[in-house]
C-alpha cells in the first residue's frame, strides 16, 4: 500500500530526512513513532502532498506521490494534529462542505455523512456549531471528515494528543472498528501504550532514518530481550559473575547487595540454559526474573544517543575473579 525509498529532505543546513525507507502493507495498522524532531511530520506532509522531498520516492497504492500528488486525493484520508479554522460552521455544514470537495452532494452525501457521524458517535451533534464541541468531539469530527470519500489509506498525526482518558479509549475503539473493516492506517503518536494495543506493525524513526521496523510480534520479542535479567543470589556470587562475564549473550552486569542485573540478549530457552548452568556450577539462586518492560523500553533503548558504556560495569563493588 505504501512504499517509501531513500527519502531525503533538508531545511537549510538541517537534514530532516536522510534516506528514509519504509513499507506499510495493505490492511496494516502501522504505528509511526520517534522522538521530537525525528522527521515524522515531514514524512507525513510528503505522503499527503503538502511538501516536496529533495529526492526519493513515495508510492501509495501504485501512485507516485511525488510526481502525481493530485491523483492521491481519492486514496488518502488525513487527520492532522490540529483541527482547522471552520468553527463558524455547524457539524452538518462542515460535513457537507467536505463531501462536496469529493463531488458528493444531495441525498448521497447526506447518507454518507450520517453514517460517518454515527460511526464516530456524533450523530446527535449535527446542528451543533463546531466551536461548541469539545476537543475530543472535534477530533472525532475530523476523523469522520477524513473518511468521507472512503480512502484506502488513513494517515493520522497525533490523533489522541490532548484527549482525556475516556475520550482516548473511545477513539481507540473507533480505530479498531476501522481496522476490522480492512482500512490501512498509519498513526503517528507519542502514546506508545495506545499503539501497542492497536497496531499490527511499528516503525521507529530517529534522525531521519528508520531504526526499527517490524510486526508487533517481532517488536514484542525485541521488548522481551531488551529487559534485563534480575538474578538474586544466596551464595556463590563470585562464581556467578565469572560465568556471566564469559557468556556470549551477556551485554552488561551490575550488582547491588545479592542482586545481579544482567543485560541479556537471550530468549526464554537461553534463559533456562543460563539458569541451569549457574545451578550446576554451585550458585544458589533465590530469584531469576526478567525486569518488566514494554514498547517504551525499546523506544528509549534505540533512540538513546549517549555512548554505550563498557560491557561489564559493576556497581558498589567488584569482587576479585
C-alpha positions as CSV (number, residue, x, y, z in Angstrom):
1,X,0.0,0.0,0.0
2,X,2.8,2.5,1.0
3,X,6.4,2.3,-0.1
4,X,9.0,4.9,0.7
5,X,12.5,4.7,-0.7
6,X,15.6,6.7,0.0
7,X,13.6,9.8,1.0
8,X,15.7,13.0,1.7
9,X,14.6,16.4,2.9
10,X,16.6,19.3,4.2
11,X,15.7,22.7,5.6
12,X,18.7,24.9,5.0
13,X,21.5,23.2,6.9
14,X,19.2,20.9,8.8
15,X,18.6,17.4,7.5
16,X,15.1,16.3,8.4
17,X,15.1,13.0,6.4
18,X,18.3,11.2,5.5
19,X,17.5,8.3,3.2
20,X,14.3,7.1,4.9
21,X,13.0,3.6,3.8
22,X,9.5,2.5,4.9
23,X,6.9,-0.1,3.9
24,X,3.3,-0.4,5.0
25,X,1.3,-3.3,3.7
26,X,-2.4,-3.4,2.8
27,X,-4.6,-3.7,5.8
28,X,-1.9,-2.9,8.4
29,X,-2.3,-0.6,11.3
30,X,1.2,1.0,11.3
31,X,2.5,2.9,14.4
32,X,4.9,5.6,13.2
33,X,6.9,6.8,16.2
34,X,10.1,8.7,17.0
35,X,11.4,11.5,19.3
36,X,10.6,15.1,18.6
37,X,12.5,16.3,15.5
38,X,13.0,12.8,14.2
39,X,11.2,13.5,10.9
40,X,7.7,12.1,11.4
41,X,5.8,15.2,10.5
42,X,8.0,16.0,7.5
43,X,7.4,12.4,6.2
44,X,3.6,12.7,6.7
45,X,3.5,16.0,4.9
46,X,5.3,14.5,1.9
47,X,3.0,11.5,2.0
48,X,-0.1,13.7,1.7
49,X,1.3,16.0,-0.9
50,X,1.9,19.1,1.3
51,X,5.6,19.0,0.9
52,X,8.1,18.0,-1.8
53,X,11.1,15.9,-0.9
54,X,14.6,16.7,-2.2
55,X,14.9,13.2,-3.5
56,X,13.5,9.7,-3.1
57,X,10.2,8.0,-3.8
58,X,6.8,7.7,-2.2
59,X,4.4,5.3,-3.8
60,X,0.8,4.9,-2.5
61,X,-1.4,2.2,-3.9
62,X,0.6,2.3,-7.1
63,X,0.7,6.1,-7.5
64,X,3.9,8.2,-7.3
65,X,3.0,10.7,-4.6
66,X,6.0,13.0,-5.6
67,X,5.3,13.1,-9.4
68,X,1.5,12.8,-9.3
69,X,0.2,14.3,-6.0
70,X,-3.2,15.3,-7.5
71,X,-4.0,11.6,-8.1
72,X,-3.7,10.9,-4.3
73,X,-6.9,12.8,-3.5
74,X,-9.1,9.7,-3.7
75,X,-6.6,7.4,-2.0
76,X,-5.8,9.2,1.3
77,X,-7.7,10.4,4.3
78,X,-5.6,12.7,6.5
79,X,-6.3,13.6,10.2
80,X,-3.7,16.3,11.1
81,X,-2.6,17.2,14.6
82,X,-4.7,20.4,14.6
83,X,-8.3,20.8,13.7
84,X,-8.5,23.8,11.3
85,X,-10.5,27.0,11.1
86,X,-14.1,26.0,10.4
87,X,-15.5,27.0,13.8
88,X,-18.4,29.1,12.4
89,X,-20.0,26.0,10.7
90,X,-22.4,23.6,12.1
91,X,-21.3,19.9,12.1
92,X,-23.8,19.1,9.3
93,X,-22.5,22.0,7.2
94,X,-18.9,21.1,7.9
95,X,-19.5,17.5,6.6
96,X,-21.5,18.8,3.6
97,X,-18.7,21.1,2.6
98,X,-16.0,18.4,2.6
99,X,-18.4,16.0,0.9
100,X,-18.7,18.5,-2.0
101,X,-14.9,18.5,-2.3
102,X,-15.2,14.9,-3.4
103,X,-18.3,15.6,-5.7
104,X,-20.7,14.1,-3.1
105,X,-23.9,16.1,-3.0
106,X,-27.6,15.7,-2.3
107,X,-29.1,12.5,-0.8
108,X,-25.9,10.5,-1.3
109,X,-23.8,13.0,0.7
110,X,-26.4,13.2,3.5
111,X,-26.5,9.4,3.9
112,X,-22.7,9.1,3.8
113,X,-22.3,12.0,6.4
114,X,-25.0,10.5,8.7
115,X,-23.3,7.1,8.6
116,X,-19.9,8.5,9.4
117,X,-21.2,10.8,12.2
118,X,-22.9,7.7,13.8
119,X,-19.7,5.7,13.4
120,X,-17.7,8.3,15.5
121,X,-20.5,8.9,17.9
122,X,-21.6,12.4,16.8
123,X,-25.0,11.6,15.2
124,X,-26.8,13.8,17.7
125,X,-24.5,16.8,17.2
126,X,-25.4,17.6,13.5
127,X,-26.9,21.0,14.4
128,X,-24.1,22.0,16.9
129,X,-21.6,24.6,15.9
130,X,-18.1,23.2,15.6
131,X,-16.6,25.7,18.0
132,X,-19.1,24.4,20.7
133,X,-17.6,20.9,20.5
134,X,-15.1,19.6,22.9
135,X,-11.6,18.7,21.7
136,X,-12.4,15.0,21.6
137,X,-15.5,15.7,19.6
138,X,-13.6,17.9,17.2
139,X,-11.1,15.1,16.7
140,X,-13.8,12.6,16.0
141,X,-15.4,15.0,13.5
142,X,-12.0,15.4,11.8
143,X,-11.8,11.6,11.5
144,X,-15.3,11.4,10.0
145,X,-14.4,14.1,7.5
146,X,-11.2,12.2,6.5
147,X,-13.4,9.1,5.8
148,X,-16.0,10.9,3.6
149,X,-14.5,9.5,0.3
150,X,-13.8,6.0,1.7
151,X,-10.0,6.3,1.3
152,X,-7.7,3.2,1.1
153,X,-5.1,4.8,3.4
154,X,-5.9,6.8,6.5
155,X,-3.0,8.9,7.9
156,X,-3.3,10.2,11.4
157,X,-0.9,12.6,13.1
158,X,-1.1,12.5,16.9
159,X,-4.8,11.8,16.9
160,X,-5.1,11.3,20.7
161,X,-3.0,14.3,21.7
162,X,-4.7,16.3,24.4
163,X,-7.6,13.9,24.9
164,X,-8.8,12.8,28.3
165,X,-8.5,9.0,29.1
166,X,-12.2,8.3,28.4
167,X,-12.1,10.0,25.0
168,X,-8.8,8.3,24.1
169,X,-10.5,5.0,24.9
170,X,-13.5,5.8,22.7
171,X,-11.1,6.9,19.9
172,X,-9.2,3.7,20.1
173,X,-12.4,1.7,19.8
174,X,-13.2,3.6,16.6
175,X,-9.8,2.8,15.2
176,X,-10.3,-0.8,16.0
177,X,-13.6,-0.8,14.0
178,X,-11.8,0.7,11.0
179,X,-9.1,-1.9,11.4
180,X,-11.8,-4.6,11.3
181,X,-13.2,-3.0,8.1
182,X,-9.8,-3.6,6.4
183,X,-8.6,0.0,6.3
184,X,-4.8,0.6,6.1
185,X,-4.0,3.1,8.8
186,X,-0.8,4.9,9.7
187,X,-0.8,6.5,13.1
188,X,2.0,8.9,14.3
189,X,1.8,9.2,18.1
190,X,3.9,9.6,21.3
191,X,1.4,7.4,23.2
192,X,3.2,4.1,22.8
193,X,0.8,2.3,25.1
194,X,-2.1,3.0,22.7
195,X,0.0,1.9,19.7
196,X,0.9,-1.3,21.3
197,X,-2.7,-2.2,21.7
198,X,-3.8,-1.0,18.2
199,X,-1.0,-1.7,15.8
200,X,-0.1,-4.7,13.7
201,X,3.3,-3.1,12.8
202,X,5.6,-0.5,14.3
203,X,8.3,1.7,12.7
204,X,10.6,3.9,14.8
205,X,12.3,6.8,13.0
206,X,15.3,8.7,14.5
207,X,17.3,11.4,12.9
208,X,15.6,11.0,9.7
209,X,16.2,7.2,9.3
210,X,14.2,4.1,10.1
211,X,15.9,2.5,13.1
212,X,13.4,-0.2,13.9
213,X,10.6,-1.7,11.7
214,X,8.6,-4.9,12.1
215,X,5.4,-6.6,13.1
216,X,4.1,-6.4,16.7
217,X,5.3,-10.0,17.3
218,X,8.8,-9.0,16.3
219,X,8.7,-5.9,18.4
220,X,7.3,-7.8,21.4
221,X,10.3,-10.2,21.1
222,X,12.6,-7.2,21.0
223,X,10.9,-5.8,24.1
224,X,11.4,-9.1,25.9
225,X,15.1,-9.4,25.1
226,X,15.7,-5.7,25.9
227,X,14.7,-6.2,29.5
228,X,17.5,-7.1,32.0
229,X,17.5,-10.3,34.0
230,X,17.5,-9.9,37.7
231,X,19.2,-12.7,39.5
232,X,19.1,-12.9,43.2
233,X,22.0,-15.0,44.6
234,X,22.0,-16.6,48.1
235,X,25.6,-17.9,47.7
236,X,28.3,-18.2,45.0
237,X,28.4,-14.6,43.9
238,X,32.0,-14.8,42.5
239,X,31.2,-18.0,40.6
240,X,28.0,-16.4,39.1
241,X,29.9,-13.3,38.0
242,X,32.7,-15.4,36.4
243,X,30.1,-17.4,34.4
244,X,28.2,-14.3,33.3
245,X,31.3,-12.5,32.3
246,X,32.3,-15.3,29.9
247,X,28.8,-15.7,28.4
248,X,28.3,-14.6,24.8
249,X,24.8,-13.2,25.3
250,X,25.6,-11.1,28.3
251,X,26.0,-7.3,27.5
252,X,26.2,-5.7,30.9
253,X,26.4,-6.7,34.5
254,X,25.7,-4.7,37.6
255,X,25.3,-5.8,41.2
256,X,23.7,-4.5,44.3
257,X,23.8,-6.5,47.5
258,X,22.7,-10.0,46.5
259,X,21.1,-9.0,43.2
260,X,22.8,-9.2,39.8
261,X,21.2,-7.2,37.0
262,X,22.2,-8.6,33.6
263,X,21.7,-7.1,30.2
264,X,21.0,-10.3,28.3
265,X,20.2,-10.9,24.6
266,X,18.9,-14.5,25.0
267,X,15.4,-15.7,24.6
268,X,13.4,-17.8,27.1
269,X,15.1,-21.0,26.1
270,X,18.5,-19.4,26.5
271,X,17.4,-18.1,30.0
272,X,16.6,-21.7,31.0
273,X,20.0,-22.9,29.9
274,X,21.8,-20.0,31.8
275,X,19.9,-20.8,35.0
276,X,20.8,-24.5,34.7
277,X,24.5,-23.6,34.1
278,X,24.5,-21.3,37.2
279,X,22.9,-24.0,39.4
280,X,25.3,-26.7,38.1
281,X,28.2,-24.5,39.0
282,X,27.1,-24.4,42.6
283,X,25.4,-21.0,42.6
284,X,22.5,-20.7,45.0
285,X,19.7,-18.9,43.1
286,X,16.9,-17.4,45.1
287,X,15.3,-15.3,42.3
288,X,15.6,-15.3,38.5
289,X,13.2,-13.0,36.6
290,X,13.1,-10.5,33.7
291,X,12.5,-6.9,34.6
292,X,9.1,-5.7,33.5
293,X,9.2,-3.8,30.2
294,X,7.0,-2.6,27.3
295,X,7.2,-0.7,24.0
296,X,8.6,2.3,25.7
297,X,11.6,0.2,26.8
298,X,12.6,-0.5,23.2
299,X,11.9,3.1,22.1
300,X,14.1,4.6,24.9
301,X,16.8,2.0,24.2
302,X,17.2,2.6,20.4
303,X,16.8,6.4,20.5
304,X,19.3,6.9,23.3
305,X,22.2,8.8,21.6
306,X,24.5,8.6,24.6
307,X,27.6,6.5,24.0
308,X,27.2,2.9,25.3
309,X,29.1,2.0,28.4
310,X,31.5,-0.8,28.8
311,X,30.2,-4.3,28.5
312,X,30.7,-5.1,32.2
313,X,30.2,-2.4,34.8
314,X,29.9,-3.2,38.4
315,X,28.1,-1.1,41.0
316,X,29.0,-0.9,44.7
317,X,31.9,-3.3,44.4
318,X,33.8,-5.6,42.1
319,X,34.9,-8.9,43.6
320,X,38.2,-10.4,42.6
321,X,37.6,-13.1,40.0
